[in-house]
Amino acid sequence: MKTVFVLLDSLNRNAMECYGSTSVKTPNFARFAKRAVTFDNHYVGSLPCIPARRDLHTGRINFLHRSWGPLEPFDDSFPELLKQTGTYSHIATDHHHYFADGGATYHQRYSSWDLVRGQAIDRWKAHVNPDLDGLREDYHPLQHHRANYMINRTYVADEADYCGPQVFKLGQEFLAQNHKDDDWLLQLECFDPHEPFHAPPRFREMYPTNYDGPILDWPVYKRVTETSEEIAELRANYAALTTMCDEYFGKLLDFFDEHDLWKDTCLVLTTDHGFLLGEHDWWSKNRMPVYDEIARIPLMIAHPDHADQGGTRRKALTQSTDIMPTLLDLHDKDIPQDVLGKSLLPLLDNDHDIRDAAIFGYFGAACNVTDGRYVYHRYPEKLTAEGLYEYTLMPTRMTTRFSISELVGATLANPFDFSKGVPLLKLKPRANEAGETIEVQGMDFADTQTRLYDLHSDPDQTTPIDNPEVEAWLVAAMVRLMVEADAPQELFTRFDLPLEGA
């Protein structure tokens, strides 16, 4: 088997024609859907970017045990397992978080890798004394703190200089060299359409607005307070970047067509999480409840042995943790016993249930659960750091190491069932002086009320419901899934959940 795994970042399924969008032009995603099995109830696990990738690598959720961090020494990583058992694995990416402290163990798991520099706030070009005042003249005040982005953007003159096109070009180079060989996995991973929403002019011109101001392509993670023109500008920039991703994905489809890779190569397309573009009066992710625009994400799989299923859809409840065992299964590899995700290959034959519920969330915030119809966000009564701990052997965060003050007082916790007999450091999470958890990239959580939604009657999640019977069922499912994930016992107290009988 040969596999191409395309992972985009922050791709909102509502911006794809094959998931019902009429406002964003994505003809190549729609073209792929005619060959692929499309999953309609595919959910995230751990959030945001790097925690989601740890789920993708290991087939386990990790938000119950720690925040943003690297792969741990005991983690089973699918590209490394492939590599160790004779299947070549390669990643081409511009995802700069892999080369920061909190993501540094991911790209090393592959047989080889390509890195495109300069995306977003990548610390790329060395400007010892940049003219920040001069750079800021071209940008909306909301973006004046993004110094690295403003510097990086001065080196983007032509479409070929954009990071996303470079990643897909590297993918084409890998395929040109290796498509006749067998037993490999290529991961094409674009940071786009993650913010900043900077697309080449020919894509941006497809989405005119009445905005007449400085560059505004990076929403701040906060409530919506912008003018209607500013909101339209941000949404148009996101649409333009999504259309760019679609076109370059189409070039990959062209290669498949030209070389008839459909007969012997599996193509998988998904994302790490969605994105809020003003829905629920919020921008982006992290701080607010995990609404469906963030939680329910696209997944499409075209498998040569299931070509007759092209254009069909699946209603089964699936999750990001299912990607890892699926990729191993594609290459006839054993799935480690610690994996909680399910291979999706049987679902390519026919639609059937593989789970009755799934949990997802951010470390330190709500634990969320869905059965595919109802979604339940359960927050602690008090969202403080009291009684909350991180468990790790890799004490790094997004771009930093744990401080000495955070490490002082660490204790050694007994092994979890997935740590292969290895005890872990037990550390207090980062918090402000009042003890409020602010670990998700330095931001606090908001709108932290427990709530229940019925997606059938209220797909936009505008009106929480009161249904004790459904809530009791989802709470029981949450407890069961937390026990299966070997959640720290203090979390059951934190969420006021019964551990007895679980």
N, C-alpha and C positions, 0 to 999 in steps of 0.2 A: 504494500500500500504506500501511496504518496499522499501527503496532506499539506494543504495550504490553510493556515489559520489566520484570518484577518481580524485584528482587534482594534477597533476605533475607540476613542475616549469621549465620554459625555454625549453619546449619540442618542437623542430623544426619539423613541419609536414614532412619536406623533409627527416627526419631521420627515417621514419616509412614506412614499406613495404606496408601497406594499402594505403599510400599516394604516392607510387611510388618509394620509396627508394630501391636501389639495392646494396648499400654499407654497410648498417647497418642491423644487424640481429635482427629482431623484429617479430618472428613467432607468438607470443601470441597476439600482437596487431592485426595481420592479422587474427588470429583465432577468436578474438572478433568481427572483422568486419563482419564475416559471420553471426553473430547473431544480429548485431546492424544496425541501420540506421546511415550512415556516412555522415557528412556535409562537403561539399567541399568549401563553401564560408563563413566560420565562422571567424569573425574579432574581434580583441581586442576593448576595449573602452579606459579607462584611463590606463596610464603606469607610472612606471613599477610595481613591485611586489605588494606592499600594496595598491596603488591606484587601481590596477586591482581587488584586493580582495574587496575593497569597492564597486566597480561596481557589483561584484558577489553577495555580500550580499544584496545590495539595489535595483538592477535593474535600476540604473541611472548612467550616466557618471558623474565624479566629477573633471576631470582635468581642466575644465573651471573656477573652483572656488577656488581650492587650490592645493598645492603640496602633497607629501607623508604625510599621517596623519591617525589618528584613525577614527573609526566610531564615528559620532557625536551624541549628545543626541536625535536629531530629526530624525536620520536615521532609516529606516525600515530594519531590518536584518532578512533574511529568517530563520536561525535556531532559533532565538528568537521568531519569529512569530509562528513557528511550536511548540516550547516549550510552548508558552502561550495558544495554542489552543489544547493541549493534545497529540501532536506528539513528541516522544522522539528524541532528536538530540544529536549526539556525534561526536567529532572530535579526530582523532589520527594523530599527526603531529610531524615533527622535524623542522618546519619552525620557526627559532629562531627570526625572525622579530616580531612575535606575542608577544614576551616577552620583547621587547624594547619599548621605549617611544612612537614611532610612530605607533605601532600596538597593543597596550595593551588592547584595548576594543573589540577585535574580538573573542578570545576563550571564553570569559565570556558569550557570547550570546548563547552558547550551553548548553544543560542539563548537560553534563559532558565532560571531555576532558582528553586525554593522551598526554604527552609531552616527546619526546625523545631528550635528551641533547647531545651536542657535535658537531652539524653540522656546517661546515664552520667556521665562526668567532664567534660562540656562546661563550660567556664568561662563560666557564664551569668549568675547573679545576683551582684551586688557586695555581699559581706559583708566589710567591712574587718576586723572583729574578731568572727568567728563564735564562738558558744558550743560549741566542739568537745566539751567534756566533757559538756555536756547532750545533744548530738546522739548521742554514742557510747553513751549509756545504752540506746538502743533497738536497738543493733546488736551482732552477734557480734564478738568481738575480732579475728577474721580480717579484718574490714572497716573497722577503725578508721582506717586510712590513707586511706580513700576520702572525703575531706572534701567535695569538690565534689559527689559523688553524694548524700551526706547532705543537703547544702544544697539541691540541685535537687529532691530528693524532697519537701521541705516545701512545694513549690509544686504538687504533684500531689494534688488533692483529689477530682476526679471522673474517670470513665473518659475523658471528652473531653480531659482534661489530659495523658494519656499520649501519648508521642511517636508510637508506631506508629499508633494511630487517627488522629492528626492528619495523618500522611503519606498514609494512604489517603483521608482527606477531601480533601486537596489534589488527589489523583489524580482523585477524583470531580468536583471543580470543573473541572479541566482537560478532562475528558471531556465534561462538560455544556456547556462553551463550544465545544469543538472537534470533537466526534465526527462532525459532519456534513461537516467539511472533510476533505481528503485530503492524503497525503504528509507525515506527521509521525511522530515517535517519542517516546513518553512513557516515561521510566524512573522507576518507583516503587521507591525503595530504602529499606528499613527496617533500622536497626541491630539490631532484634529478629530472632531470639531470642538474640542475643549477650548475654553477661552485662552488667549485672546482670539477673537473672531476676525482674523486678518486673512482675507482671501484676495487672490489676484483681481485686478480691476474688471476683467471680462465677466467674472462671476458676480462681483458686487453690482455691476450695472444691470443685472437681471432683476434687482429688487430695489427700485427707486423709493426714496422717502422725501419728506419735506424738511428734514433736518438740515440746518445750515450752521454748523459749528465745528469745533476741532475734533480730531479723531476720538471716537467713542466706540470702542469694540471690546471692552473688558468690564462686565458688570461686577460690582462689589457684592460680596455675599451678605446681603442685607434686605430689608423690606423695600418694596418699590416706592420711591419718592420722586422719580424722574418725571419730566413732562411727557405728554403723549408723543411728541416728536422724538424725544430721546429714547423712549421705549421702542418706538418703531425702528429707530436706527440700530439699536442693539439686536433686535429680532432679525432685521434685514441682514446684518453682518453674520449672524449665526446661520441664517438660511444660505447665504452665499458660500460660507465655508463648508456647510453640509453638501451643497451642490458640487463644490470642488472635490470633496471626498468621493462622491458618487461618480464623477467623471473618471477619476483616476482608478477607482475600483473597476470601472468599465474597461479600462485598458488591460487590467488583469483578466477580465472575462474574454477580451479579444485574444489574448495569448492562449487561453484555454481553448477557444474556438479554432485558432490557427493550427495548434498542435494536437488537437483532439485529446486534451488532457481529461476530458469528462469521462473517458473510458477506463481510466486507471488512477485518478486522483480525486480525493475528497476535498471539497472547499467548504470552510466554515466561516461564517461572519457573525460577529457579536460585538458587544461593548461591555464596559465595566459598570456603568450606571447611566441614568438619564440626567436631565438638567431642567431646572425651572427657568422659564423665560417670562416671568411675571405672573404665572399662574399662582393662585393662592396669595397674591400680593408679595411674592418673594422672588429673589434672584438666586439661581444656582442650587446649592446643596448644603449639607453639613449642619446648619444651625436649626432649621425648621423640621417638623415631622417628615418622615420619609414617605411623601406622597407618591402616588402611582407614576407620575411623570419621572420620578427618580428611580423607583423600585422595579417597575415592570419594563423590561428591556428587550430589544430585538435579538432574535437568534434564527439563523437560516443555515441549513446543512444540505449540500448536494453530494450524494454518495453514488459512485458508479454502479454499485450493485442494486441501487434503489432508484434508478433513473425513471422508472415507471411511476414513481411517487412525486415527481417534479410538479410543482404547482399546488400541492395539497398542503393542508394546515393541520396543526395539532393543538388540541385544547388541554392536554395533560399539563399538570403543574410541574414545571422544571425549574432549575436553579443554577446559578453560576458554578456551584460546586460539582455539577454534573459534567462540566467540560473536561476536567482532568481524566476521570475514568473513561469518558468517551474517546479521547485522543489515545489513551493507552489501548483501549479495546480495538480501535481502528488498526493498530499495528500488532494485534495479537499478543499483547503484553499482559502479565498478571497484574491485577489491581491490588495494591497493598490493603491489608486488613483494617488499617486506620482510616481509610477513605470512607466518608459518609455519603458522598454523591453517588449517583446512579449513571451507568452508561446509557446513553440515549439511542444507541444503535437499534435496540428492539422497537423503539418508537418509530423508526423509519419504515418499518413494516406496516404498522397500524397504530392507531391512537388508542391508548389505554392508560390507566392510572399507574404511576410509579411511586407516588406519595400522596398523603392526604393533607399535608400542611408543610409549610416552610417558614423558618425564622430568619430575620435579617436585621441589620442595624449598625449603629456606630458605637464604638466603645464609650461607655460612660453615659449614654443617652438612653432612649427607649429600647426595649426589646419588642420587636414587631413580629407578627405572625399572620399568615394568610392561608386560606384553603382554596384560593383561586376565585372565590366569590366575595367573601368577607375579608376585611383587613382590620387588624386590631393593633393599635399602638399603645403599649403599656409603659408608662413612665414611673419612676420611683416617686414616692410621696414628697421626698425632698431630694432635689437633684444636686447633691453636694458630693465632695470626695470622700466623705466619711464612710468607712467600711468598704471602699473600692480599692482594688489592687491590680497592678499589672504583673504578668508572669512572663519572664523572658530569660534567655541566655545571651541576647543580642541587644544590649541597652542603648539603642539609638532611636531617634525620632526622625521626623521628615528630613531635616537638614542638619541636625545636631546630634551629638552624643548626650546621654543623660548626664546631668551635672553631678559634681561630687556631692552636693547637698542632697540630691535625690538618691544617690547610691548609699550614702551613710544611713544606717538603720535598716538596710535591706536584710531580709532573712532568706533562708533556703526552704522552699516549699517542697513537699513530697511530690513525686512524679505524677503527671496526669497520664491517662491511659494512652495518649498519643505521643508522649515524650520518650518512649522506648526505655523506660527505667531511669531516665535522667531527671534529677531534681532541678527546679527552676528558681531563679531569683524572684522574690516576692517584694514588689516595690509600690510605694504610694504613687498615685498618678499626679501629673502636674496640675496644680491648682493655684488660685490666687490666695491672698491673705485671709479672705473670708471662708476659704475651703470650698469654693465653687469650682467644679471641674471646667476647665477651659482647654482641654487637650486637643480638640479637633482643630489643628492648625491655629491655635491661639484664640479661638472664638468660643463664645458661650452658646448654650442652646436656648431656644425660644419656643413659645407656644407649647409648653411641656405638659399638656393635659392628656390624660389617658382618653382614648376615643375609639369608637367602632364604626366602620363604614360598610355599606352594602354596595359593591361595585356594579351590581346588576341594575339597581334602581337609581344609583347615584354615582355614575362613573367618574364624574369630576370631583368627587369627594368634597362636596360643599356643605353637607348636613350630616353630622354624626347621628347614629341611631342608638336607642336603648333597647337591647334585646338580651336579657339575662341568660337565656338558654344558649344562644350562639356564643355569647361571651364566655360562658362556662366551658363550652366545647373547645374554644380557641385557647383558653387558659390551660386546659388539660393538655392540649397538643403542644403548647409552648413548653410546659414543664417536661413532657416526654422528650421533646427534641433537645432541650437544654441538658437533660440527663444523658442522652445519647452522645452529645458533644462533650461530655464530662466538664460541664460548666463549674466554676468555683462555687462552693456551697454558699459563700456569702452573697452571691447574686440572688439566690432564692429569698433570702431575707430582704435584700435591697428592693426587690420587686414584689415583696409580700406574696410569695408563691409557696404553695404547699410542696414540701419535698417528700412527705410520707406517701408511700404507695406508688411513687413515680417509677 
